[in-house]
Amino acid sequence: MSEGPQGWGTPLYSRVLDALPAGATVLDVGCGAGEFARAAIDRGHAVRGLDVDASAVAVAARRVPEGVFDVGDAQSLEQPDSSYDAVALVQLVTHVANPLVTLREAARVVRSSGTVVVTVWGRESECDVRLIGESLAGLLPPRRTEPGAPPPLTEPDRLAKIVGMAGLAVASVDEVVCSFRYEDEDELVGPVLGSGLGRTAARRGGPGGVRAAILEGLGSRRRPDGSYLLDNLFRVVTAHPAP
């Protein structure tokens, strides 16, 4: 679930938790290394987390000893019907093969009076991290768009439609801005060089070329102390089982 520097998700997790009733039993689907689960436990909720990545589940279990964590598939939850007060899908649905199946599973395991909360990135134009891709565009193959492809789930109307098709009634769609702070150039560039995007760009421009392109492209986000601040918008959809 971690997609940025340490602590980036605190405002997002807080907004998700604001949507939950006090003392809820929460299924954290796609729990990753347990960042959200830690925040939920600290708010007084009981958490069960699952993720397909066994190594991430092990980290979550160490980070959140009060929770229960399992390896599991978001598209086939091995949980009883109507067994949780809330299901959290934090930064998950854009990473699964079939978001609709995942959302239907969430609707199945939440109680009829319960809450399902889904988060996604904002549109590309609403997120400063797009500047990384734009900076590297000259070192990357042209982007391909499949003709007739549906809008991405980062489009609010598309996301709300998929949530509704899963048998959930949308109660609210909120926006949260999370600031990604990188303390210096190395902290900004290092993760990019280790990513698939960065490795692809480095094959053409080398690590030095990637570094130079990023620092030039993100110069407007450099602060006087040498750190970099990227503001990114996220959407939080709160839904309940449809009557």
C-alpha positions as a printed NumPy array, in Angstrom:
array([[  0.   ,   0.   ,   0.   ],
       [  2.962,   2.321,   0.496],
       [  3.358,   4.465,  -2.645],
       [  5.423,   7.351,  -1.337],
       [  7.755,   8.574,   1.402],
       [  7.352,   7.645,   5.043],
       [  4.201,   9.064,   6.597],
       [  2.596,  10.258,   3.369],
       [ -0.679,   8.46 ,   4.053],
       [ -1.527,   9.915,   7.473],
       [ -4.175,  12.389,   6.204],
       [ -5.694,   9.723,   3.946],
       [ -5.896,   7.112,   6.696],
       [ -7.425,   9.674,   9.045],
       [-10.189,  10.47 ,   6.549],
       [-10.97 ,   6.774,   6.045],
       [-11.147,   6.224,   9.801],
       [-13.424,   9.245,  10.217],
       [-16.002,   7.343,   8.134],
       [-16.073,   4.34 ,  10.474],
       [-18.204,   3.851,  13.593],
       [-16.37 ,   3.754,  16.911],
       [-14.893,   0.414,  17.901],
       [-15.586,  -1.212,  14.534],
       [-14.4  ,  -4.626,  13.39 ],
       [-12.461,  -3.749,  10.24 ],
       [-11.273,  -5.949,   7.389],
       [ -8.255,  -4.235,   5.828],
       [ -8.074,  -5.702,   2.324],
       [ -4.682,  -5.2  ,   0.71 ],
       [ -3.162,  -4.348,   4.083],
       [  0.41 ,  -4.18 ,   2.796],
       [  2.891,  -3.633,   5.585],
       [  0.208,  -2.519,   8.042],
       [  0.382,   1.279,   7.928],
       [ -3.389,   1.735,   7.808],
       [ -3.979,  -1.126,  10.238],
       [ -1.694,   0.592,  12.758],
       [ -3.703,   3.796,  12.474],
       [ -6.994,   1.884,  12.829],
       [ -5.865,   0.024,  15.957],
       [ -4.703,   3.31 ,  17.45 ],
       [ -8.238,   4.653,  16.907],
       [ -9.707,   1.768,  18.894],
       [-10.829,  -0.526,  16.071],
       [-10.282,  -4.277,  15.821],
       [ -8.471,  -5.125,  12.587],
       [ -7.986,  -8.176,  10.424],
       [ -5.7  ,  -7.577,   7.444],
       [ -4.975,  -9.599,   4.36 ],
       [ -2.689,  -9.228,   1.38 ],
       [ -1.379, -11.438,  -1.437],
       [  2.201, -10.513,  -0.49 ],
       [  3.339, -12.862,   2.28 ],
       [  6.382, -10.733,   3.108],
       [  4.194,  -7.643,   3.575],
       [  1.819,  -9.621,   5.802],
       [  4.76 , -10.645,   7.981],
       [  5.81 ,  -7.01 ,   8.354],
       [  2.233,  -6.007,   9.223],
       [  2.032,  -8.689,  11.9  ],
       [  5.198,  -7.338,  13.532],
       [  4.105,  -3.724,  13.243],
       [  0.591,  -4.358,  14.561],
       [  0.703,  -7.24 ,  17.057],
       [ -2.83 ,  -6.389,  18.189],
       [ -4.212,  -7.284,  14.73 ],
       [ -4.687, -10.537,  12.835],
       [ -3.051, -10.858,   9.425],
       [ -3.329, -13.463,   6.695],
       [ -2.211, -14.027,   3.138],
       [ -5.325, -13.771,   1.   ],
       [ -6.833, -12.785,  -2.341],
       [ -8.966,  -9.649,  -2.465],
       [-11.046, -11.223,  -5.239],
       [-11.898, -14.3  ,  -3.18 ],
       [-12.145, -13.395,   0.491],
       [-12.175, -16.452,   2.727],
       [-14.416, -14.687,   5.222],
       [-18.041, -15.346,   6.211],
       [-20.889, -13.236,   4.846],
       [-21.851, -10.154,   6.852],
       [-19.017, -10.562,   9.336],
       [-17.429,  -7.064,   9.599],
       [-18.615,  -3.611,  10.587],
       [-16.352,  -2.1  ,   7.959],
       [-14.183,  -3.066,   4.998],
       [-11.313,  -0.78 ,   4.003],
       [ -9.899,  -0.902,   0.469],
       [ -7.115,   1.648,   0.807],
       [ -5.213,   2.194,  -2.451],
       [ -6.147,  -1.286,  -3.658],
       [ -8.773,  -1.322,  -6.404],
       [ -6.507,   0.064,  -9.141],
       [ -4.062,  -2.803,  -8.504],
       [ -6.403,  -5.799,  -8.819],
       [ -7.321,  -7.601, -12.042],
       [-11.068,  -7.13 , -11.518],
       [-12.102,  -4.222,  -9.271],
       [-15.79 ,  -5.11 ,  -9.548],
       [-15.224,  -8.613,  -8.156],
       [-13.154,  -7.161,  -5.319],
       [-15.883,  -4.657,  -4.448],
       [-18.554,  -7.357,  -4.565],
       [-16.519,  -9.401,  -2.127],
       [-16.288,  -6.372,   0.169],
       [-20.061,  -5.931,  -0.075],
       [-20.563,  -9.601,   0.773],
       [-18.497,  -9.657,   3.965],
       [-19.664,  -6.337,   5.422],
       [-22.759,  -6.261,   7.619],
       [-25.97 ,  -4.788,   6.23 ],
       [-25.495,  -1.772,   8.511],
       [-21.781,  -1.558,   7.738],
       [-19.447,   0.666,   5.766],
       [-17.108,   0.091,   2.849],
       [-14.441,   2.73 ,   2.211],
       [-12.457,   2.845,  -1.037],
       [ -9.572,   5.17 ,  -1.861],
       [ -7.845,   5.95 ,  -5.149],
       [ -5.403,   8.492,  -6.524],
       [ -6.873,  11.62 ,  -8.043],
       [ -6.668,  12.283, -11.752],
       [ -3.156,  12.528, -13.142],
       [ -3.613,  16.287, -13.53 ],
       [ -4.45 ,  16.54 ,  -9.811],
       [ -1.258,  14.88 ,  -8.567],
       [  2.229,  16.376,  -8.563],
       [  3.831,  12.939,  -8.935],
       [  2.863,  13.164, -12.605],
       [  5.851,  15.497, -12.945],
       [  8.164,  12.51 , -12.521],
       [  6.707,  10.777, -15.555],
       [  6.618,  14.021, -17.506],
       [ 10.278,  14.646, -16.659],
       [ 11.268,  11.239, -17.981],
       [  9.057,  11.313, -21.092],
       [ 12.023,  11.865, -23.393],
       [ 13.674,   8.685, -22.094],
       [ 10.572,   6.48 , -22.274],
       [  8.662,   4.738, -25.072],
       [  5.523,   6.592, -26.235],
       [  2.495,   5.968, -24.041],
       [ -0.195,   3.86 , -25.67 ],
       [ -3.889,   4.33 , -25.135],
       [ -6.153,   1.456, -26.093],
       [ -9.016,   2.706, -28.288],
       [-12.372,   2.354, -26.588],
       [-10.835,   1.713, -23.164],
       [-13.115,   2.709, -20.255],
       [-12.157,   5.728, -18.137],
       [ -9.743,   4.914, -15.31 ],
       [-10.974,   4.432, -11.763],
       [ -9.313,   7.734, -10.9  ],
       [-12.333,   9.341, -12.606],
       [-14.879,   9.911,  -9.813],
       [-17.924,   9.015, -11.924],
       [-16.316,   5.773, -13.096],
       [-15.382,   4.772,  -9.559],
       [-18.853,   5.577,  -8.213],
       [-20.426,   3.518, -11.005],
       [-18.274,   0.461, -10.226],
       [-19.055,   0.786,  -6.512],
       [-22.771,   0.885,  -7.325],
       [-22.529,  -2.138,  -9.619],
       [-21.046,  -4.064,  -6.675],
       [-24.255,  -3.625,  -4.671],
       [-23.125,  -0.661,  -2.618],
       [-24.79 ,   2.728,  -2.268],
       [-22.359,   5.657,  -2.37 ],
       [-22.787,   7.922,   0.642],
       [-19.991,  10.39 ,  -0.077],
       [-16.997,  11.096,  -2.293],
       [-14.391,  13.193,  -0.517],
       [-11.011,  14.602,  -1.485],
       [ -7.833,  14.532,   0.576],
       [ -4.488,  16.11 ,  -0.291],
       [ -1.401,  14.239,   0.891],
       [  1.971,  15.961,   0.72 ],
       [  4.897,  13.773,  -0.303],
       [  7.999,  15.302,   1.264],
       [ 11.47 ,  14.249,   0.119],
       [ 14.26 ,  15.572,   2.318],
       [ 16.829,  15.942,  -0.462],
       [ 17.689,  15.037,  -4.062],
       [ 18.79 ,  11.509,  -3.203],
       [ 15.531,  10.753,  -1.394],
       [ 13.577,  12.004,  -4.394],
       [ 15.571,  10.27 ,  -7.122],
       [ 16.479,   6.987,  -5.383],
       [ 13.   ,   5.394,  -5.396],
       [ 12.517,   6.346,  -9.049],
       [ 15.76 ,   4.665, -10.077],
       [ 14.597,   1.527,  -8.257],
       [ 11.209,   1.489,  -9.99 ],
       [ 10.224,  -0.101, -13.288],
       [  9.725,   3.364, -14.764],
       [ 13.188,   4.476, -13.692],
       [ 14.899,   1.32 , -14.922],
       [ 13.243,   1.711, -18.32 ],
       [ 14.371,   5.332, -18.574],
       [ 17.878,   4.419, -17.407],
       [ 18.291,   1.979, -20.284],
       [ 18.223,   4.955, -22.622],
       [ 19.655,   7.763, -20.524],
       [ 21.615,   6.001, -17.787],
       [ 21.16 ,   6.7  , -14.067],
       [ 22.777,  10.112, -14.465],
       [ 20.387,  11.062, -17.22 ],
       [ 17.405,   9.992, -15.137],
       [ 18.642,  11.998, -12.177],
       [ 19.234,  15.105, -14.263],
       [ 15.801,  14.87 , -15.907],
       [ 13.982,  14.503, -12.593],
       [ 15.811,  17.351, -10.892],
       [ 15.148,  19.639, -13.836],
       [ 11.496,  18.641, -14.151],
       [ 10.775,  19.005, -10.437],
       [ 12.792,  22.153,  -9.88 ],
       [  9.602,  24.107,  -9.187],
       [  8.857,  21.794,  -6.268],
       [ 12.227,  22.337,  -4.574],
       [ 12.028,  24.237,  -1.308],
       [ 14.635,  26.636,   0.142],
       [ 15.921,  23.961,   2.534],
       [ 16.66 ,  21.574,  -0.361],
       [ 13.655,  19.34 ,   0.204],
       [ 10.968,  18.606,  -2.383],
       [  7.226,  18.736,  -1.738],
       [  4.699,  17.082,  -4.058],
       [  0.997,  17.57 ,  -3.304],
       [ -1.236,  14.749,  -4.477],
       [ -5.001,  14.475,  -4.371],
       [ -6.779,  11.263,  -3.326],
       [-10.486,  10.412,  -3.387],
       [-12.272,   8.586,  -0.606],
       [-15.564,   6.867,  -1.426],
       [-17.741,   5.871,   1.513],
       [-20.523,   3.395,   0.741],
       [-23.028,   1.132,   2.457],
       [-24.748,  -2.051,   1.33 ],
       [-27.648,  -1.134,  -0.951],
       [-31.109,  -1.857,   0.488]])
